[in-house]
Amino acid sequence: MKAISLPPQSGEQLQGLEEWYQTTKDVRLRTRAQMMLLAAEKGLTAPAIAAIVRDDEQTARRWMKRYRAEGVEGLKDAPKSGNPGKVTPAYEERLLSAVRRRPRSLDLPFSLWTLQRLADYLAETTGIRVDAETVRLHLLKQEIVLSRPQPKISSPDPEYLVKKRWSKTPATE
């Protein structure tokens, strides 16, 4: 099989690859940018690149061909088939706004959010119904995790704390 190589790259093209490599959070895109940097800067071939990134030679060849044909944009994943996601940017904004407020301040009959309660509340307010797992994943993207509520026992009795302390002390005889 004939070795594939990249034509000489301009400083701007190398800078674009380097920027993608340093800033992207998508691991697959970072690996593809690394492959192209190795080919462009070091002049490595597909088998050598595949050994470095621990991937298949055919994969390295395929991404080199796409990069040659389409440039940096060719390194992105092709659009996937299937229904588009239901969650819109406006929905995500409402989700973040709601989760940062107490449910009682929104006139809801509970004090703590759960994923299902958030999904139900947003279905009522936005008309978009998603399951609790989808809500969890969108919150996780914003580094928000709902923790389980911790039970707290209290009493309206004004002397509750005194009685509670008294019940914990051992009886002396």
Protein Blocks (a to p, Z undefined) as FASTA:
>chain_A
ZZdddddddfklmmmmmmmmmmpmblklmmmmmmmmmmmmnopafklmmmmnopafklmm
mmmmmmmmnommlmpccddedjddfbdfklmmmmmmmmmpcfklnopabfbdcfklmmmm
mmmmnopacdfklmmmmmmmnopacdddddddddfbfklmmmmmmmmpccdZZ
